[in-house]
Amino acid sequence: MKNLLRELRAQRGWSQTELAERLKVSRQTINAIENERYDPSLPLAFDIAKVFEMPIEAIFSAE
């Protein structure tokens, strides 16, 4: 699944570790999502959208 996680995180000046702490996941999970090796669970996707104050559809796409 394509996503804008890396770009959104960089815009805020957050490290992978900082974002992981905000989401209560590991840094490795953030890395895997950013590199499209892992699709987040629906609850995690909602948490990501909440942290960035954006709809899920604006962050993740099937393409």
CHARMM internal coordinates of N, CA and C (Angstrom, degrees):
IC EDIT
DIST 1 N 1 CA 1.4373
DIST 1 CA 1 C 1.5324
ANGL 1 N 1 CA 1 C 108.71
DIST 1 C 2 N 1.3175
ANGL 1 CA 1 C 2 N 115.71
DIHE 1 N 1 CA 1 C 2 N 129.07
DIST 2 N 2 CA 1.4626
ANGL 1 C 2 N 2 CA 120.77
DIHE 1 CA 1 C 2 N 2 CA 177.42
DIST 2 CA 2 C 1.5241
ANGL 2 N 2 CA 2 C 109.09
DIHE 1 C 2 N 2 CA 2 C -72.49
DIST 2 C 3 N 1.3426
ANGL 2 CA 2 C 3 N 115.99
DIHE 2 N 2 CA 2 C 3 N 148.48
DIST 3 N 3 CA 1.4584
ANGL 2 C 3 N 3 CA 119.14
DIHE 2 CA 2 C 3 N 3 CA 178.24
DIST 3 CA 3 C 1.5203
ANGL 3 N 3 CA 3 C 110.65
DIHE 2 C 3 N 3 CA 3 C -154.75
DIST 3 C 4 N 1.3113
ANGL 3 CA 3 C 4 N 115.23
DIHE 3 N 3 CA 3 C 4 N 163.38
DIST 4 N 4 CA 1.4561
ANGL 3 C 4 N 4 CA 122.86
DIHE 3 CA 3 C 4 N 4 CA 179.89
DIST 4 CA 4 C 1.5214
ANGL 4 N 4 CA 4 C 112.07
DIHE 3 C 4 N 4 CA 4 C -106.62
DIST 4 C 5 N 1.3081
ANGL 4 CA 4 C 5 N 116.92
DIHE 4 N 4 CA 4 C 5 N 18.93
DIST 5 N 5 CA 1.4587
ANGL 4 C 5 N 5 CA 120.84
DIHE 4 CA 4 C 5 N 5 CA -172.64
DIST 5 CA 5 C 1.5275
ANGL 5 N 5 CA 5 C 112.37
DIHE 4 C 5 N 5 CA 5 C -58.03
DIST 5 C 6 N 1.3143
ANGL 5 CA 5 C 6 N 117.50
DIHE 5 N 5 CA 5 C 6 N -46.82
DIST 6 N 6 CA 1.4664
ANGL 5 C 6 N 6 CA 120.91
DIHE 5 CA 5 C 6 N 6 CA -178.85
DIST 6 CA 6 C 1.5359
ANGL 6 N 6 CA 6 C 110.56
DIHE 5 C 6 N 6 CA 6 C -59.84
DIST 6 C 7 N 1.3371
ANGL 6 CA 6 C 7 N 116.77
DIHE 6 N 6 CA 6 C 7 N -45.91
DIST 7 N 7 CA 1.4587
ANGL 6 C 7 N 7 CA 121.05
DIHE 6 CA 6 C 7 N 7 CA -178.76
DIST 7 CA 7 C 1.5274
ANGL 7 N 7 CA 7 C 111.40
DIHE 6 C 7 N 7 CA 7 C -64.90
DIST 7 C 8 N 1.3270
ANGL 7 CA 7 C 8 N 116.89
DIHE 7 N 7 CA 7 C 8 N -43.90
DIST 8 N 8 CA 1.4593
ANGL 7 C 8 N 8 CA 120.75
DIHE 7 CA 7 C 8 N 8 CA -179.47
DIST 8 CA 8 C 1.5288
ANGL 8 N 8 CA 8 C 110.97
DIHE 7 C 8 N 8 CA 8 C -64.76
DIST 8 C 9 N 1.3151
ANGL 8 CA 8 C 9 N 115.65
DIHE 8 N 8 CA 8 C 9 N -41.53
DIST 9 N 9 CA 1.4701
ANGL 8 C 9 N 9 CA 120.46
DIHE 8 CA 8 C 9 N 9 CA 179.11
DIST 9 CA 9 C 1.5238
ANGL 9 N 9 CA 9 C 109.92
DIHE 8 C 9 N 9 CA 9 C -63.61
DIST 9 C 10 N 1.3335
ANGL 9 CA 9 C 10 N 117.07
DIHE 9 N 9 CA 9 C 10 N -44.48
DIST 10 N 10 CA 1.4635
ANGL 9 C 10 N 10 CA 121.55
DIHE 9 CA 9 C 10 N 10 CA -179.24
DIST 10 CA 10 C 1.5264
ANGL 10 N 10 CA 10 C 111.42
DIHE 9 C 10 N 10 CA 10 C -64.15
DIST 10 C 11 N 1.3284
ANGL 10 CA 10 C 11 N 117.32
DIHE 10 N 10 CA 10 C 11 N -38.54
DIST 11 N 11 CA 1.4662
ANGL 10 C 11 N 11 CA 120.90
DIHE 10 CA 10 C 11 N 11 CA 178.86
DIST 11 CA 11 C 1.5287
ANGL 11 N 11 CA 11 C 111.45
DIHE 10 C 11 N 11 CA 11 C -59.14
DIST 11 C 12 N 1.3035
ANGL 11 CA 11 C 12 N 116.10
DIHE 11 N 11 CA 11 C 12 N -31.68
DIST 12 N 12 CA 1.4641
ANGL 11 C 12 N 12 CA 120.27
DIHE 11 CA 11 C 12 N 12 CA -179.47
DIST 12 CA 12 C 1.5244
ANGL 12 N 12 CA 12 C 112.77
DIHE 11 C 12 N 12 CA 12 C -91.83
DIST 12 C 13 N 1.3228
ANGL 12 CA 12 C 13 N 116.03
DIHE 12 N 12 CA 12 C 13 N -5.20
DIST 13 N 13 CA 1.4572
ANGL 12 C 13 N 13 CA 119.85
DIHE 12 CA 12 C 13 N 13 CA 179.22
DIST 13 CA 13 C 1.5169
ANGL 13 N 13 CA 13 C 113.76
DIHE 12 C 13 N 13 CA 13 C 73.63
DIST 13 C 14 N 1.3304
ANGL 13 CA 13 C 14 N 116.72
DIHE 13 N 13 CA 13 C 14 N 24.40
DIST 14 N 14 CA 1.4633
ANGL 13 C 14 N 14 CA 121.09
DIHE 13 CA 13 C 14 N 14 CA -179.27
DIST 14 CA 14 C 1.5235
ANGL 14 N 14 CA 14 C 110.09
DIHE 13 C 14 N 14 CA 14 C -93.40
DIST 14 C 15 N 1.3058
ANGL 14 CA 14 C 15 N 116.13
DIHE 14 N 14 CA 14 C 15 N 142.33
DIST 15 N 15 CA 1.4624
ANGL 14 C 15 N 15 CA 120.51
DIHE 14 CA 14 C 15 N 15 CA 171.12
DIST 15 CA 15 C 1.5301
ANGL 15 N 15 CA 15 C 108.36
DIHE 14 C 15 N 15 CA 15 C -80.29
DIST 15 C 16 N 1.3253
ANGL 15 CA 15 C 16 N 115.04
DIHE 15 N 15 CA 15 C 16 N 168.17
DIST 16 N 16 CA 1.4655
ANGL 15 C 16 N 16 CA 118.48
DIHE 15 CA 15 C 16 N 16 CA 175.30
DIST 16 CA 16 C 1.5227
ANGL 16 N 16 CA 16 C 110.01
DIHE 15 C 16 N 16 CA 16 C -60.24
DIST 16 C 17 N 1.3221
ANGL 16 CA 16 C 17 N 116.62
DIHE 16 N 16 CA 16 C 17 N -38.01
DIST 17 N 17 CA 1.4600
ANGL 16 C 17 N 17 CA 120.97
DIHE 16 CA 16 C 17 N 17 CA 179.82
DIST 17 CA 17 C 1.5211
ANGL 17 N 17 CA 17 C 111.17
DIHE 16 C 17 N 17 CA 17 C -63.93
DIST 17 C 18 N 1.3298
ANGL 17 CA 17 C 18 N 117.25
DIHE 17 N 17 CA 17 C 18 N -43.15
DIST 18 N 18 CA 1.4679
ANGL 17 C 18 N 18 CA 120.20
DIHE 17 CA 17 C 18 N 18 CA 179.33
DIST 18 CA 18 C 1.5170
ANGL 18 N 18 CA 18 C 111.64
DIHE 17 C 18 N 18 CA 18 C -62.31
DIST 18 C 19 N 1.3317
ANGL 18 CA 18 C 19 N 116.64
DIHE 18 N 18 CA 18 C 19 N -44.00
DIST 19 N 19 CA 1.4682
ANGL 18 C 19 N 19 CA 119.74
DIHE 18 CA 18 C 19 N 19 CA 178.59
DIST 19 CA 19 C 1.5208
ANGL 19 N 19 CA 19 C 109.83
DIHE 18 C 19 N 19 CA 19 C -65.20
DIST 19 C 20 N 1.3142
ANGL 19 CA 19 C 20 N 117.21
DIHE 19 N 19 CA 19 C 20 N -42.38
DIST 20 N 20 CA 1.4681
ANGL 19 C 20 N 20 CA 120.78
DIHE 19 CA 19 C 20 N 20 CA 179.14
DIST 20 CA 20 C 1.5271
ANGL 20 N 20 CA 20 C 110.73
DIHE 19 C 20 N 20 CA 20 C -58.41
DIST 20 C 21 N 1.3279
ANGL 20 CA 20 C 21 N 116.88
DIHE 20 N 20 CA 20 C 21 N -42.07
DIST 21 N 21 CA 1.4624
ANGL 20 C 21 N 21 CA 120.20
DIHE 20 CA 20 C 21 N 21 CA 179.46
DIST 21 CA 21 C 1.5260
ANGL 21 N 21 CA 21 C 111.13
DIHE 20 C 21 N 21 CA 21 C -64.28
DIST 21 C 22 N 1.3276
ANGL 21 CA 21 C 22 N 116.94
DIHE 21 N 21 CA 21 C 22 N -40.21
DIST 22 N 22 CA 1.4689
ANGL 21 C 22 N 22 CA 121.00
DIHE 21 CA 21 C 22 N 22 CA 178.45
DIST 22 CA 22 C 1.5270
ANGL 22 N 22 CA 22 C 111.22
DIHE 21 C 22 N 22 CA 22 C -62.70
DIST 22 C 23 N 1.3367
ANGL 22 CA 22 C 23 N 115.92
DIHE 22 N 22 CA 22 C 23 N -34.34
DIST 23 N 23 CA 1.4683
ANGL 22 C 23 N 23 CA 121.10
DIHE 22 CA 22 C 23 N 23 CA -176.73
DIST 23 CA 23 C 1.5302
ANGL 23 N 23 CA 23 C 112.91
DIHE 22 C 23 N 23 CA 23 C -95.68
DIST 23 C 24 N 1.3348
ANGL 23 CA 23 C 24 N 116.53
DIHE 23 N 23 CA 23 C 24 N -5.33
DIST 24 N 24 CA 1.4655
ANGL 23 C 24 N 24 CA 121.70
DIHE 23 CA 23 C 24 N 24 CA -178.38
DIST 24 CA 24 C 1.5284
ANGL 24 N 24 CA 24 C 112.31
DIHE 23 C 24 N 24 CA 24 C 59.72
DIST 24 C 25 N 1.3480
ANGL 24 CA 24 C 25 N 114.31
DIHE 24 N 24 CA 24 C 25 N 44.80
DIST 25 N 25 CA 1.4653
ANGL 24 C 25 N 25 CA 121.54
DIHE 24 CA 24 C 25 N 25 CA 174.33
DIST 25 CA 25 C 1.5244
ANGL 25 N 25 CA 25 C 107.24
DIHE 24 C 25 N 25 CA 25 C -130.74
DIST 25 C 26 N 1.3164
ANGL 25 CA 25 C 26 N 117.17
DIHE 25 N 25 CA 25 C 26 N 176.13
DIST 26 N 26 CA 1.4608
ANGL 25 C 26 N 26 CA 120.22
DIHE 25 CA 25 C 26 N 26 CA 179.40
DIST 26 CA 26 C 1.5339
ANGL 26 N 26 CA 26 C 110.57
DIHE 25 C 26 N 26 CA 26 C -82.18
DIST 26 C 27 N 1.3278
ANGL 26 CA 26 C 27 N 115.42
DIHE 26 N 26 CA 26 C 27 N 158.63
DIST 27 N 27 CA 1.4590
ANGL 26 C 27 N 27 CA 120.35
DIHE 26 CA 26 C 27 N 27 CA 174.74
DIST 27 CA 27 C 1.5302
ANGL 27 N 27 CA 27 C 110.10
DIHE 26 C 27 N 27 CA 27 C -61.61
DIST 27 C 28 N 1.3297
ANGL 27 CA 27 C 28 N 115.82
DIHE 27 N 27 CA 27 C 28 N -34.37
DIST 28 N 28 CA 1.4646
ANGL 27 C 28 N 28 CA 120.46
DIHE 27 CA 27 C 28 N 28 CA 179.11
DIST 28 CA 28 C 1.5299
ANGL 28 N 28 CA 28 C 111.22
DIHE 27 C 28 N 28 CA 28 C -62.62
DIST 28 C 29 N 1.3339
ANGL 28 CA 28 C 29 N 116.92
DIHE 28 N 28 CA 28 C 29 N -34.93
DIST 29 N 29 CA 1.4633
ANGL 28 C 29 N 29 CA 120.35
DIHE 28 CA 28 C 29 N 29 CA 177.73
DIST 29 CA 29 C 1.5219
ANGL 29 N 29 CA 29 C 109.69
DIHE 28 C 29 N 29 CA 29 C -64.83
DIST 29 C 30 N 1.3193
ANGL 29 CA 29 C 30 N 117.13
DIHE 29 N 29 CA 29 C 30 N -44.74
DIST 30 N 30 CA 1.4703
ANGL 29 C 30 N 30 CA 121.01
DIHE 29 CA 29 C 30 N 30 CA 178.71
DIST 30 CA 30 C 1.5215
ANGL 30 N 30 CA 30 C 109.65
DIHE 29 C 30 N 30 CA 30 C -61.13
DIST 30 C 31 N 1.3196
ANGL 30 CA 30 C 31 N 116.65
DIHE 30 N 30 CA 30 C 31 N -44.99
DIST 31 N 31 CA 1.4607
ANGL 30 C 31 N 31 CA 120.90
DIHE 30 CA 30 C 31 N 31 CA 179.11
DIST 31 CA 31 C 1.5276
ANGL 31 N 31 CA 31 C 111.06
DIHE 30 C 31 N 31 CA 31 C -59.72
DIST 31 C 32 N 1.3052
ANGL 31 CA 31 C 32 N 117.33
DIHE 31 N 31 CA 31 C 32 N -44.76
DIST 32 N 32 CA 1.4649
ANGL 31 C 32 N 32 CA 121.31
DIHE 31 CA 31 C 32 N 32 CA -178.73
DIST 32 CA 32 C 1.5274
ANGL 32 N 32 CA 32 C 111.40
DIHE 31 C 32 N 32 CA 32 C -65.19
DIST 32 C 33 N 1.3280
ANGL 32 CA 32 C 33 N 117.35
DIHE 32 N 32 CA 32 C 33 N -38.90
DIST 33 N 33 CA 1.4707
ANGL 32 C 33 N 33 CA 120.07
DIHE 32 CA 32 C 33 N 33 CA 177.85
DIST 33 CA 33 C 1.5254
ANGL 33 N 33 CA 33 C 109.31
DIHE 32 C 33 N 33 CA 33 C -66.60
DIST 33 C 34 N 1.3228
ANGL 33 CA 33 C 34 N 117.35
DIHE 33 N 33 CA 33 C 34 N -46.70
DIST 34 N 34 CA 1.4633
ANGL 33 C 34 N 34 CA 120.83
DIHE 33 CA 33 C 34 N 34 CA -179.19
DIST 34 CA 34 C 1.5202
ANGL 34 N 34 CA 34 C 112.05
DIHE 33 C 34 N 34 CA 34 C -60.05
DIST 34 C 35 N 1.3171
ANGL 34 CA 34 C 35 N 117.23
DIHE 34 N 34 CA 34 C 35 N -35.63
DIST 35 N 35 CA 1.4651
ANGL 34 C 35 N 35 CA 121.52
DIHE 34 CA 34 C 35 N 35 CA -179.65
DIST 35 CA 35 C 1.5206
ANGL 35 N 35 CA 35 C 113.09
DIHE 34 C 35 N 35 CA 35 C -91.23
DIST 35 C 36 N 1.3384
ANGL 35 CA 35 C 36 N 115.37
DIHE 35 N 35 CA 35 C 36 N 10.33
DIST 36 N 36 CA 1.4705
ANGL 35 C 36 N 36 CA 123.23
DIHE 35 CA 35 C 36 N 36 CA 175.93
DIST 36 CA 36 C 1.5265
ANGL 36 N 36 CA 36 C 113.02
DIHE 35 C 36 N 36 CA 36 C 57.66
DIST 36 C 37 N 1.3335
ANGL 36 CA 36 C 37 N 115.79
DIHE 36 N 36 CA 36 C 37 N 32.77
DIST 37 N 37 CA 1.4604
ANGL 36 C 37 N 37 CA 120.86
DIHE 36 CA 36 C 37 N 37 CA 174.80
DIST 37 CA 37 C 1.5274
ANGL 37 N 37 CA 37 C 110.81
DIHE 36 C 37 N 37 CA 37 C -96.47
DIST 37 C 38 N 1.3332
ANGL 37 CA 37 C 38 N 115.92
DIHE 37 N 37 CA 37 C 38 N -9.65
DIST 38 N 38 CA 1.4631
ANGL 37 C 38 N 38 CA 121.04
DIHE 37 CA 37 C 38 N 38 CA -176.42
DIST 38 CA 38 C 1.5200
ANGL 38 N 38 CA 38 C 108.22
DIHE 37 C 38 N 38 CA 38 C -146.91
DIST 38 C 39 N 1.3358
ANGL 38 CA 38 C 39 N 116.53
DIHE 38 N 38 CA 38 C 39 N 130.50
DIST 39 N 39 CA 1.4540
ANGL 38 C 39 N 39 CA 121.62
DIHE 38 CA 38 C 39 N 39 CA 173.63
DIST 39 CA 39 C 1.5175
ANGL 39 N 39 CA 39 C 107.96
DIHE 38 C 39 N 39 CA 39 C -96.25
DIST 39 C 40 N 1.3301
ANGL 39 CA 39 C 40 N 117.18
DIHE 39 N 39 CA 39 C 40 N 127.67
DIST 40 N 40 CA 1.4646
ANGL 39 C 40 N 40 CA 119.11
DIHE 39 CA 39 C 40 N 40 CA -177.56
DIST 40 CA 40 C 1.5254
ANGL 40 N 40 CA 40 C 111.50
DIHE 39 C 40 N 40 CA 40 C -67.34
DIST 40 C 41 N 1.3206
ANGL 40 CA 40 C 41 N 114.96
DIHE 40 N 40 CA 40 C 41 N 153.29
DIST 41 N 41 CA 1.4632
ANGL 40 C 41 N 41 CA 120.03
DIHE 40 CA 40 C 41 N 41 CA 173.09
DIST 41 CA 41 C 1.5273
ANGL 41 N 41 CA 41 C 107.88
DIHE 40 C 41 N 41 CA 41 C -63.89
DIST 41 C 42 N 1.3092
ANGL 41 CA 41 C 42 N 117.06
DIHE 41 N 41 CA 41 C 42 N 162.25
DIST 42 N 42 CA 1.4641
ANGL 41 C 42 N 42 CA 120.86
DIHE 41 CA 41 C 42 N 42 CA 179.12
DIST 42 CA 42 C 1.5332
ANGL 42 N 42 CA 42 C 111.55
DIHE 41 C 42 N 42 CA 42 C -59.20
DIST 42 C 43 N 1.3426
ANGL 42 CA 42 C 43 N 119.07
DIHE 42 N 42 CA 42 C 43 N -45.42
DIST 43 N 43 CA 1.4713
ANGL 42 C 43 N 43 CA 117.90
DIHE 42 CA 42 C 43 N 43 CA 177.46
DIST 43 CA 43 C 1.5327
ANGL 43 N 43 CA 43 C 112.73
DIHE 42 C 43 N 43 CA 43 C -60.14
DIST 43 C 44 N 1.3309
ANGL 43 CA 43 C 44 N 117.72
DIHE 43 N 43 CA 43 C 44 N -39.27
DIST 44 N 44 CA 1.4599
ANGL 43 C 44 N 44 CA 120.56
DIHE 43 CA 43 C 44 N 44 CA 178.46
DIST 44 CA 44 C 1.5262
ANGL 44 N 44 CA 44 C 110.13
DIHE 43 C 44 N 44 CA 44 C -67.38
DIST 44 C 45 N 1.3222
ANGL 44 CA 44 C 45 N 117.83
DIHE 44 N 44 CA 44 C 45 N -40.24
DIST 45 N 45 CA 1.4628
ANGL 44 C 45 N 45 CA 120.61
DIHE 44 CA 44 C 45 N 45 CA 177.51
DIST 45 CA 45 C 1.5285
ANGL 45 N 45 CA 45 C 110.65
DIHE 44 C 45 N 45 CA 45 C -60.39
DIST 45 C 46 N 1.3395
ANGL 45 CA 45 C 46 N 116.92
DIHE 45 N 45 CA 45 C 46 N -40.57
DIST 46 N 46 CA 1.4674
ANGL 45 C 46 N 46 CA 120.19
DIHE 45 CA 45 C 46 N 46 CA 176.52
DIST 46 CA 46 C 1.5250
ANGL 46 N 46 CA 46 C 110.65
DIHE 45 C 46 N 46 CA 46 C -63.84
DIST 46 C 47 N 1.3303
ANGL 46 CA 46 C 47 N 117.30
DIHE 46 N 46 CA 46 C 47 N -40.65
DIST 47 N 47 CA 1.4664
ANGL 46 C 47 N 47 CA 121.04
DIHE 46 CA 46 C 47 N 47 CA 178.78
DIST 47 CA 47 C 1.5319
ANGL 47 N 47 CA 47 C 110.83
DIHE 46 C 47 N 47 CA 47 C -63.87
DIST 47 C 48 N 1.3233
ANGL 47 CA 47 C 48 N 116.60
DIHE 47 N 47 CA 47 C 48 N -41.07
DIST 48 N 48 CA 1.4612
ANGL 47 C 48 N 48 CA 120.94
DIHE 47 CA 47 C 48 N 48 CA 178.11
DIST 48 CA 48 C 1.5245
ANGL 48 N 48 CA 48 C 109.84
DIHE 47 C 48 N 48 CA 48 C -61.83
DIST 48 C 49 N 1.3264
ANGL 48 CA 48 C 49 N 116.46
DIHE 48 N 48 CA 48 C 49 N -46.52
DIST 49 N 49 CA 1.4625
ANGL 48 C 49 N 49 CA 120.76
DIHE 48 CA 48 C 49 N 49 CA 178.99
DIST 49 CA 49 C 1.5273
ANGL 49 N 49 CA 49 C 111.03
DIHE 48 C 49 N 49 CA 49 C -60.12
DIST 49 C 50 N 1.3149
ANGL 49 CA 49 C 50 N 116.52
DIHE 49 N 49 CA 49 C 50 N -39.21
DIST 50 N 50 CA 1.4650
ANGL 49 C 50 N 50 CA 120.91
DIHE 49 CA 49 C 50 N 50 CA -179.89
DIST 50 CA 50 C 1.5327
ANGL 50 N 50 CA 50 C 110.78
DIHE 49 C 50 N 50 CA 50 C -66.04
DIST 50 C 51 N 1.3300
ANGL 50 CA 50 C 51 N 116.95
DIHE 50 N 50 CA 50 C 51 N -44.20
DIST 51 N 51 CA 1.4709
ANGL 50 C 51 N 51 CA 121.30
DIHE 50 CA 50 C 51 N 51 CA -179.75
DIST 51 CA 51 C 1.5331
ANGL 51 N 51 CA 51 C 110.48
DIHE 50 C 51 N 51 CA 51 C -59.89
DIST 51 C 52 N 1.3282
ANGL 51 CA 51 C 52 N 116.61
DIHE 51 N 51 CA 51 C 52 N -39.41
DIST 52 N 52 CA 1.4587
ANGL 51 C 52 N 52 CA 120.67
DIHE 51 CA 51 C 52 N 52 CA -177.96
DIST 52 CA 52 C 1.5334
ANGL 52 N 52 CA 52 C 112.73
DIHE 51 C 52 N 52 CA 52 C -92.65
DIST 52 C 53 N 1.3272
ANGL 52 CA 52 C 53 N 116.55
DIHE 52 N 52 CA 52 C 53 N -0.90
DIST 53 N 53 CA 1.4683
ANGL 52 C 53 N 53 CA 122.29
DIHE 52 CA 52 C 53 N 53 CA 179.19
DIST 53 CA 53 C 1.5246
ANGL 53 N 53 CA 53 C 111.41
DIHE 52 C 53 N 53 CA 53 C 53.47
DIST 53 C 54 N 1.3287
ANGL 53 CA 53 C 54 N 114.71
DIHE 53 N 53 CA 53 C 54 N 48.75
DIST 54 N 54 CA 1.4661
ANGL 53 C 54 N 54 CA 122.31
DIHE 53 CA 53 C 54 N 54 CA -179.54
DIST 54 CA 54 C 1.5204
ANGL 54 N 54 CA 54 C 108.65
DIHE 53 C 54 N 54 CA 54 C -138.86
DIST 54 C 55 N 1.3356
ANGL 54 CA 54 C 55 N 117.77
DIHE 54 N 54 CA 54 C 55 N 156.41
DIST 55 N 55 CA 1.4671
ANGL 54 C 55 N 55 CA 119.17
DIHE 54 CA 54 C 55 N 55 CA 172.90
DIST 55 CA 55 C 1.5312
ANGL 55 N 55 CA 55 C 110.50
DIHE 54 C 55 N 55 CA 55 C -69.43
DIST 55 C 56 N 1.3150
ANGL 55 CA 55 C 56 N 115.20
DIHE 55 N 55 CA 55 C 56 N 149.72
DIST 56 N 56 CA 1.4791
ANGL 55 C 56 N 56 CA 120.24
DIHE 55 CA 55 C 56 N 56 CA 178.86
DIST 56 CA 56 C 1.5324
ANGL 56 N 56 CA 56 C 111.14
DIHE 55 C 56 N 56 CA 56 C -52.71
DIST 56 C 57 N 1.3205
ANGL 56 CA 56 C 57 N 116.60
DIHE 56 N 56 CA 56 C 57 N -42.08
DIST 57 N 57 CA 1.4554
ANGL 56 C 57 N 57 CA 121.68
DIHE 56 CA 56 C 57 N 57 CA -176.57
DIST 57 CA 57 C 1.5286
ANGL 57 N 57 CA 57 C 112.60
DIHE 56 C 57 N 57 CA 57 C -62.15
DIST 57 C 58 N 1.3330
ANGL 57 CA 57 C 58 N 117.20
DIHE 57 N 57 CA 57 C 58 N -24.30
DIST 58 N 58 CA 1.4610
ANGL 57 C 58 N 58 CA 120.45
DIHE 57 CA 57 C 58 N 58 CA 178.88
DIST 58 CA 58 C 1.5285
ANGL 58 N 58 CA 58 C 111.93
DIHE 57 C 58 N 58 CA 58 C -79.18
DIST 58 C 59 N 1.3295
ANGL 58 CA 58 C 59 N 116.36
DIHE 58 N 58 CA 58 C 59 N -18.62
DIST 59 N 59 CA 1.4624
ANGL 58 C 59 N 59 CA 121.29
DIHE 58 CA 58 C 59 N 59 CA -177.91
DIST 59 CA 59 C 1.5159
ANGL 59 N 59 CA 59 C 112.28
DIHE 58 C 59 N 59 CA 59 C -100.56
DIST 59 C 60 N 1.3306
ANGL 59 CA 59 C 60 N 116.29
DIHE 59 N 59 CA 59 C 60 N -39.46
DIST 60 N 60 CA 1.4627
ANGL 59 C 60 N 60 CA 121.85
DIHE 59 CA 59 C 60 N 60 CA -175.56
DIST 60 CA 60 C 1.5262
ANGL 60 N 60 CA 60 C 110.93
DIHE 59 C 60 N 60 CA 60 C -116.35
DIST 60 C 61 N 1.3310
ANGL 60 CA 60 C 61 N 115.93
DIHE 60 N 60 CA 60 C 61 N 142.54
DIST 61 N 61 CA 1.4698
ANGL 60 C 61 N 61 CA 120.69
DIHE 60 CA 60 C 61 N 61 CA 174.36
DIST 61 CA 61 C 1.5204
ANGL 61 N 61 CA 61 C 109.26
DIHE 60 C 61 N 61 CA 61 C -142.32
DIST 61 C 62 N 1.3035
ANGL 61 CA 61 C 62 N 115.66
DIHE 61 N 61 CA 61 C 62 N 156.00
DIST 62 N 62 CA 1.4668
ANGL 61 C 62 N 62 CA 121.36
DIHE 61 CA 61 C 62 N 62 CA -178.56
DIST 62 CA 62 C 1.5208
ANGL 62 N 62 CA 62 C 112.09
DIHE 61 C 62 N 62 CA 62 C -76.41
DIST 62 C 63 N 1.3071
ANGL 62 CA 62 C 63 N 118.63
DIHE 62 N 62 CA 62 C 63 N -16.11
DIST 63 N 63 CA 1.4805
ANGL 62 C 63 N 63 CA 121.66
DIHE 62 CA 62 C 63 N 63 CA -176.75
DIST 63 CA 63 C 1.5046
ANGL 63 N 63 CA 63 C 111.59
DIHE 62 C 63 N 63 CA 63 C -82.36
END
COOR INIT
IC SEED 1 N 1 CA 1 C
IC BUILD
